Amino acid sequence: MDTIYLTEKDYQRLHGLVQEQRQANGPHVVAALSKELKRAKVVPSAEVPRDVVTMNSLVKLRELKSSAEMEISIVYPKDANLANRKVSVLAPVATAVLGCSVGEEVEWPGPQGTLKYKVEEIIYQPEAAGDLYL
């Protein structure tokens, strides 16, 4: 399992989210995110590589079987809006790509089996754009 990168701010907020969701909805809701947090290398916002998916990043993904592409923003649950392609970090796809770099392949379970995607591009990353307070 490769290391993922998270900013200090994202890590703190996500850790709080995990604790909150664990108490409200049970550990199964945040099991995947908890696992990701444990393998994360935490870095200051100014030091996160520009090719890493952070919270509020807009990411282009390519499905490996069909080559279909999709763009999603990884957001906190309160900001999720599927019509605007804003996907909660608690959703399997968002949990899978958080902290990954461009070029990495990720997979997660879907209704018809395992889905495999490649992180094609980070269209917007808050830290790279200087938006450190999102």
Secondary structure as GFF3:
##gff-version 3
##sequence-region A 1 134
A	DSSP	beta_strand	4	7	.	.	.	ID=ss1
A	DSSP	alpha_helix	8	25	.	.	.	ID=ss2
A	DSSP	three_ten_helix	27	30	.	.	.	ID=ss3
A	DSSP	alpha_helix	31	39	.	.	.	ID=ss4
A	DSSP	beta_strand	40	43	.	.	.	ID=ss5
A	DSSP	three_ten_helix	45	47	.	.	.	ID=ss6
A	DSSP	beta_strand	58	63	.	.	.	ID=ss7
A	DSSP	beta_strand	69	75	.	.	.	ID=ss8
A	DSSP	three_ten_helix	77	79	.	.	.	ID=ss9
A	DSSP	three_ten_helix	82	84	.	.	.	ID=ss10
A	DSSP	beta_strand	86	88	.	.	.	ID=ss11
A	DSSP	alpha_helix	92	97	.	.	.	ID=ss12
A	DSSP	beta_strand	105	110	.	.	.	ID=ss13
A	DSSP	beta_strand	113	124	.	.	.	ID=ss14
A	DSSP	alpha_helix	126	129	.	.	.	ID=ss15
###
